[in-house]
Amino acid sequence: MSSVAQKLINWWKINGRKFPWRETYDTYRIFVAEILLHRTRAENVMGVYEKFLEKFPDVTALATARFTDVDAVIGKLGLRWRSIMLLDAARRILVQFNGSVPTEKEVLMKLPGVGEYIASAVVIFSSGKFLPLLDTNIVRVISRYLDIPSYDGSRRSEKYRRSVTRFVGLEDVRNSYFSIIDLGALVCRASAPSCPVCPIRETCEYAAKTAKVR
């Protein structure tokens, strides 16, 4: 494991955020979480996520539900397409995969509304397998740490896909990704980043530049 990855995990074990979907390896529960988290703050998803699983604890329960029942639980999050997508995906999973959410990225991406990020996240967080995973927080950390420009398409950039390996320990892929996501959310924020408390500031290009300016 690289020193950067180890420092991030050590920091995260003390400072990381606690969410119920991070406590499970169940593919269905992780799949639901990733759909609900799309363009939505994690803190807003927590209560809805737990109510959703109480009412629809597995693929069969969801696939046989009515749209109005599903939307009544998650509609408050906005983006109503999620209710439609979850129902459609659950019905396909029930018929095509006997109710078991697929664990292959390419197969997941054939489900309605599932793009590369959601598919990769489901595989990573349910199996611990390494795949490149890039969201806004991860891209921002990489961009600042390595001093490389970011742009709208950075999440699809091969350069960023290669660079993320410096931050992820293959011995603990799940926690590595949780740590870099939380670093971006809590410390390496878009505005007012807290460089003095960052666990990787000593080798970060952005922190070095900020220190010189000060």
C-alpha positions as CSV (number, residue, x, y, z in Angstrom):
1,M,0.0,0.0,0.0
2,S,1.4,3.4,-0.9
3,S,2.2,5.8,1.9
4,V,-0.5,8.2,0.6
5,A,-3.2,5.5,0.7
6,Q,-2.1,4.4,4.2
7,K,-2.2,7.9,5.6
8,L,-5.7,8.4,4.1
9,I,-7.0,5.2,5.7
10,N,-5.4,6.0,9.1
11,W,-7.0,9.5,9.0
12,W,-10.4,8.1,7.9
13,K,-10.6,5.5,10.6
14,I,-10.7,8.3,13.1
15,N,-12.4,11.1,11.1
16,G,-14.5,9.3,8.5
17,R,-18.3,9.6,8.2
18,K,-20.5,6.8,9.3
19,F,-23.3,5.7,6.9
20,P,-25.3,2.4,7.0
21,W,-24.5,1.5,3.4
22,R,-20.8,1.5,4.4
23,E,-21.5,-1.2,6.9
24,T,-22.7,-3.8,4.4
25,Y,-21.3,-5.9,1.6
26,D,-24.9,-6.8,0.4
27,T,-25.0,-6.0,-3.3
28,Y,-28.7,-5.0,-3.3
29,R,-28.3,-2.6,-0.4
30,I,-25.2,-1.0,-2.0
31,F,-27.0,-0.8,-5.3
32,V,-30.0,1.0,-3.7
33,A,-27.6,3.4,-1.9
34,E,-25.7,4.4,-5.0
35,I,-28.9,5.2,-6.8
36,L,-30.2,7.3,-4.0
37,L,-26.9,9.1,-3.6
38,H,-26.8,10.3,-7.2
39,R,-26.6,14.1,-7.1
40,T,-27.8,14.0,-3.5
41,R,-25.9,14.7,-0.2
42,A,-25.3,11.6,1.8
43,E,-26.7,13.2,4.9
44,N,-30.0,13.7,3.2
45,V,-30.1,10.1,2.0
46,M,-29.7,8.3,5.4
47,G,-33.2,8.4,6.7
48,V,-34.8,7.7,3.3
49,Y,-32.4,4.8,2.7
50,E,-33.3,3.1,6.0
51,K,-37.0,3.5,5.4
52,F,-36.7,2.2,1.9
53,L,-35.0,-1.0,3.0
54,E,-37.6,-1.5,5.8
55,K,-40.3,-1.4,3.1
56,F,-38.4,-3.1,0.3
57,P,-35.8,-5.4,1.9
58,D,-34.8,-7.3,-1.2
59,V,-35.2,-7.3,-5.0
60,T,-38.4,-9.3,-4.9
61,A,-40.1,-6.9,-2.5
62,L,-39.1,-4.0,-4.7
63,A,-39.9,-5.6,-8.1
64,T,-43.4,-6.5,-7.0
65,A,-44.1,-3.0,-5.5
66,R,-46.3,-0.3,-7.0
67,F,-44.6,2.9,-8.3
68,T,-46.7,5.0,-5.9
69,D,-45.4,3.0,-2.9
70,V,-41.8,3.4,-4.1
71,D,-42.1,7.1,-4.9
72,A,-43.8,7.7,-1.5
73,V,-40.6,6.7,0.2
74,I,-37.9,8.3,-2.0
75,G,-39.8,11.0,-3.9
76,K,-38.8,13.6,-1.3
77,L,-35.2,13.4,-2.5
78,G,-36.2,14.7,-5.9
79,L,-35.2,13.3,-9.3
80,R,-38.3,11.2,-9.6
81,W,-36.6,9.1,-12.3
82,R,-35.0,7.2,-9.5
83,S,-38.3,5.6,-8.5
84,I,-39.0,4.5,-12.1
85,M,-35.4,3.3,-12.6
86,L,-35.3,1.3,-9.4
87,L,-38.5,-0.4,-10.2
88,D,-37.5,-1.2,-13.7
89,A,-34.1,-2.4,-12.6
90,A,-35.5,-4.6,-9.8
91,R,-38.0,-6.3,-12.3
92,R,-35.2,-7.0,-14.7
93,I,-32.9,-8.4,-12.0
94,L,-35.8,-10.6,-10.7
95,V,-36.4,-12.1,-14.2
96,Q,-32.9,-12.2,-15.6
97,F,-30.8,-12.9,-12.5
98,N,-33.2,-14.7,-10.2
99,G,-33.3,-11.7,-7.9
100,S,-29.6,-11.4,-7.3
101,V,-28.0,-8.0,-8.3
102,P,-25.2,-8.7,-10.8
103,T,-21.6,-8.2,-9.6
104,E,-20.0,-7.6,-13.0
105,K,-19.6,-4.0,-14.1
106,E,-20.5,-4.6,-17.7
107,V,-23.7,-6.4,-16.8
108,L,-24.7,-3.7,-14.3
109,M,-24.3,-1.0,-16.9
110,K,-27.0,-2.7,-19.0
111,L,-29.6,-2.0,-16.3
112,P,-31.7,1.1,-16.8
113,G,-30.1,4.3,-15.6
114,V,-26.9,2.6,-14.4
115,G,-23.8,4.4,-15.7
116,E,-20.1,3.7,-15.2
117,Y,-19.8,5.3,-11.7
118,I,-22.7,3.5,-10.2
119,A,-21.7,0.2,-11.7
120,S,-18.1,0.5,-10.5
121,A,-19.2,1.6,-7.0
122,V,-21.5,-1.4,-6.6
123,V,-18.7,-3.8,-7.6
124,I,-16.1,-2.1,-5.4
125,F,-18.1,-1.7,-2.3
126,S,-19.7,-5.2,-2.5
127,S,-16.6,-7.2,-3.4
128,G,-13.6,-5.0,-2.5
129,K,-12.3,-5.5,-6.1
130,F,-10.3,-2.6,-7.5
131,L,-11.8,-0.5,-10.3
132,P,-11.1,3.1,-11.1
133,L,-13.8,5.3,-9.4
134,L,-14.0,9.0,-10.0
135,D,-16.6,11.4,-8.5
136,T,-16.4,15.2,-7.9
137,N,-14.6,14.8,-4.5
138,I,-12.1,12.3,-5.8
139,V,-11.2,14.3,-8.9
140,R,-10.7,17.4,-6.7
141,V,-8.3,15.7,-4.4
142,I,-6.3,14.2,-7.2
143,S,-6.3,17.5,-9.1
144,R,-5.0,19.5,-6.1
145,Y,-2.5,16.9,-4.9
146,L,-0.9,16.3,-8.2
147,D,-1.4,19.8,-9.6
148,I,-3.2,18.7,-12.7
149,P,-6.1,20.6,-14.3
150,S,-9.6,19.3,-13.9
151,Y,-12.5,19.9,-16.2
152,D,-16.0,18.7,-16.8
153,G,-14.9,15.4,-18.4
154,S,-12.2,14.6,-15.8
155,R,-14.2,11.7,-14.4
156,R,-13.9,10.0,-17.8
157,S,-10.2,11.0,-18.2
158,E,-7.7,8.2,-18.6
159,K,-5.1,10.3,-16.8
160,Y,-7.3,10.5,-13.7
161,R,-8.2,6.8,-13.9
162,R,-4.5,6.0,-13.8
163,S,-3.7,8.6,-11.1
164,V,-6.4,7.3,-8.7
165,T,-4.2,4.2,-8.1
166,R,-1.8,6.3,-6.1
167,F,-4.5,6.9,-3.5
168,V,-6.1,3.4,-3.3
169,G,-4.5,0.5,-1.5
170,L,-5.3,-2.8,-3.2
171,E,-5.2,-4.5,0.2
172,D,-8.2,-2.3,1.4
173,V,-9.9,-0.9,-1.7
174,R,-13.2,-0.1,0.0
175,N,-11.8,1.9,2.8
176,S,-9.3,3.6,0.5
177,Y,-12.2,5.0,-1.6
178,F,-14.2,5.9,1.5
179,S,-11.2,7.8,2.8
180,I,-10.6,9.9,-0.3
181,I,-14.3,10.6,-0.7
182,D,-14.5,11.8,2.8
183,L,-11.3,13.8,2.5
184,G,-12.8,15.7,-0.4
185,A,-16.1,16.2,1.5
186,L,-14.6,17.2,4.9
187,V,-11.1,18.7,4.3
188,C,-10.3,19.2,0.6
189,R,-13.5,21.1,0.0
190,A,-14.3,23.0,-3.2
191,S,-14.1,26.2,-1.2
192,A,-12.1,26.9,1.9
193,P,-10.1,23.7,2.0
194,S,-8.5,22.9,5.4
195,C,-4.9,22.1,4.3
196,P,-3.4,22.4,7.9
197,V,-5.4,19.3,9.0
198,C,-5.0,17.3,5.8
199,P,-3.2,13.9,6.4
200,I,-1.4,14.1,3.0
201,R,-0.5,17.8,3.0
202,E,3.2,17.2,3.2
203,T,3.4,15.9,-0.3
204,C,0.5,17.8,-1.8
205,E,1.2,20.4,-4.5
206,Y,-1.8,22.5,-3.7
207,A,-0.8,22.7,0.0
208,A,2.7,23.6,-0.9
209,K,1.5,26.5,-3.1
210,T,-0.9,27.7,-0.5
211,A,1.8,27.7,2.1
212,K,4.1,29.8,-0.1
213,V,1.3,32.3,-0.8
214,R,0.8,32.7,3.0
